[in-house]
Amino acid sequence: MPRRADHDARRAAIVEALWRVIRRSGLHGVSVRSVAAEAGMSPTALRYYFPSQLALLEQAMTDNVDSGRRRVVPLLVAATDRAGVERMLQELLPTDGRRRFDQEVYLAFATWALADPELAKISEATGEGVLRLIARAVEVLAASGELLPELDRTAVANCLDALVQGLTFQGCARPGTTSPEQMRATLSAYLDLVCVPRADARGLGGVR
């Protein structure tokens, strides 16, 4: 058991070294040699834990996705109305340094995934998972009585997913012209379109 724990700890330390390389040099600076140097080991030793650069990237991409899931899922579980749903959706947007870095890295991984089948599987599964979370958020709006009843829930979820993905790209690719305040305001404006007016929603009492 201790040997396995040491192995897992070492793998985690190598992934952390990868993040530091990315923060300092960008994704173009990632190589087995650069990550090994950052982790304080030889390339040969690193390959004991990750036999290839691809294996290291797969682990890093998975960790990146898991980190986002750990932040978002509790917010969705706690959401009972539009305010809770909006907080959860905002967590998906690059509205501060940490979230922007996570999303920039994920977008870069998604680009790499176009040329690698294994990374593509992770990318596709992640996209499907985000859509499922958003679909559950739409169900929360419907259950609270805040979603306009005439709307198709699947269509609303697909539109919200496209909006979040688009704002994420804009926030990462054009941060100078897409501020956190603009992203939040755009998300809120769309929710205004698909939800009953706030005063009317309060009158519903949030009945499930």
N, C-alpha and C positions, 0 to 999 in steps of 0.2 A: 504493500500500500504506500509506504513513504516513497518508494522508487517511482511509482506511478504519479504521485503528487508532485515530485520534483520534476518529472518529465513534463507534466501539464504546466507547471509554473515556468519552466524554461521556454516552452512554446509561447506562453502568454507574454513573456519578457521580449521574445523576438518580435512578436507582432507589435508590441509597444515601440520597439526600436524602429520598425517600419513606419509607424505613425510619425515619429520624430524626423525621420528622413524626408517624409512627404511634406511635413510642415516647413522644413528648412530648405529643401531643394525641389519640391514639387514631385509629381509622379514620374517625370522624365529622369529623376535622379535615383529611382529605385532599381537596385540590382542585388544579387546575392552578396556581392562583395561589399556594397555600401551598407546594407542592412547588417551584415556580419560585423563590420567595423563598428557600427553604432552600438551593437549588442555586446561588443567586447569579446568576440570569438572569431575563430577562423572560418572561412567559407566552408571548409570541410566539416567542421563541427556543426555549422548551421544546417548543412544538408542532412545531417543525422535526424534532425527534427522536421525539416521540410526538404524533401529530395530535389525540389526544383523551385524556381521562382514562381511558377504557376501555382504550385501547392501553397506557397506562402500567400500569394494574392487571393486564392480561394478562401483561406482561413481569415484573412483580413477583411474580405468582403462579407463573409458570414458574420464576423464580429461586428462590423459596421451596421449590418441589418439588425442584429440582435440588440445592439445599443439603442437604436431607434425604437424597436419594439418595446423595450423595457420602459421607455419614457411615455410612449403613446397609449399602450394597453391599459394601464391603471387609470388614465384620464378618461378613456372610453367607458371602462367599468363604472366609474364614479358619475358619469354623465346621466342626468335625468331630464334635461331640457336643452333648449337652444344654447344657453350660456355655457353649459358643460360641453356640448358638441363643438362650439366655436373654440373653446380652449383646447380641445383635443386636436382640431384641425390646424390651429395655429402652431402646435408643436411640430407639425410636419413641414413647416415653412422655415427657410433660412433667415430668421429674424434677428439672430445675434451671432457672435463669433463662433461659438461652439456648434450651433445648428448649421451655420453656413459651411464650416469646415466639413462636418459630417456629410452634408449634401453634395459639396464639391467633390469629395472623395467618391461618394456613391455614383455621381454622374460620370466621373472618370472611369470607374469600374464598369459601368454600364456600356461605355464606349468600347472598352477592351473586350467586353462580352460579345460584341458583334463579330469578333474574330476567333472566339474560343468557345466551344460547345459547353464546357463545364461551367465557366463563368456565366454563360448565357442561361443555363438552368437556374442558377442562383438569382440572376437578374429577373427572369420571368416569374419565378416563384415569389420574389419580393413584390413585384408589381401586382400580382394576383392577391397577395396578402394585404397590401395597402387598399386595394379596391374592396376587399371583404370588410376591412375595418371601417371604411367610409360607408359601405352599405349598411353596416350595423349602426353607424351614427345616424343615418337617415331613418332607420327604424326607431331610434330613440326620439327623433323629431316627430315621427308619426304617432308614437305611443303617448307623447306628451300633449298631443293635439295641436302642435305648432306647425306641422307641415300642411300646406294647402292640400285638402283631401282630393282634389281633382287631378293631382300630379301623379305620374307614374314613378314609383320609387326607384326602380332600376335606372330609369333615365336620369333622375336627379343624382343618383350615386355616380353614374358615369360622367355627368357634367362636373360634379364636384371633384372627381378624380382628375379629370382633364384640367380643371382650374388649378388645383393644387400642384400638379406636375408642371403646368405652364409657369406658375408663379415661382416655383422652385428653380426652374431653368433661368428665368429672368433675374431672380434675386442673386443667383450665382454668377451668371454670365454678364449681367449689367447692373451690378450693385450701385453704381453711381446714379443710375436713373430709376432704379426700382428699390425704394427705401422700405424698411420694415413697416413703417406706417402705411405706405401705399399697399403693401401686400395684405395687411390686416384689413384695411378699408375695402379692398376689392373683394376679399372673402366675405366680409360682413354685408357688402352690397348684394352679393349673390344670394346670401341667406335671406336678405330682405325680400328678394324676388320669389323665393319658394316657401317662405313661412308667412303665416298670418301676421298682421300687424301686432307689434309687441303688446299694445294695450289690450287688444282682443285676446291674445294668448294668455295674459294674466287673468283675464276673466274666466278662462277655461279651467283655471285651478290646477293645471298640470295633471289632469286625470289620465291614468293609464288604462 
